[in-house]
Structure formats: structure tokens, C-alpha cells
């Protein structure tokens, strides 16, 4: 499997001591799809946000 650009960014972030939670989360979700653990779906974007510990701004604003 070719290395994902997001995996490269996450690795470089680690080397520099910078957190890259969205890149790590995206790599994890892509690998889950590749292993057949989950079906590819636009809904997986929410899983990336959840794993990264991020709440998208549009959702956060709508909740007010």
C-alpha cells in the first residue's frame, strides 16, 4: 500500500513535536476501510472528527 500523504504529515509532525490529530485520524479510518472493517461512506468524516477530538465549526455554531 502506498504511504498516505496524511501519514507522512503525521510522521513529520511527530518528528517536530507538533500534534496532527486529523491526519492521524484520517489514516486510521482509511486503514479500517482498506481492511474491510467499515464500509466507505461520507459519514466516516464524522468518525475522523471524533477520533481527532475535534468538533467541526459549522456543527458547533449550529448547536448554539
Secondary structure, DSSP 8 states (H G I E B T S, - for coil): ----HHHHHHHHHHHHT---HHHHHHHHHHHHHHTTSS---TTHHHHHHHHHT---HHHHHHT-
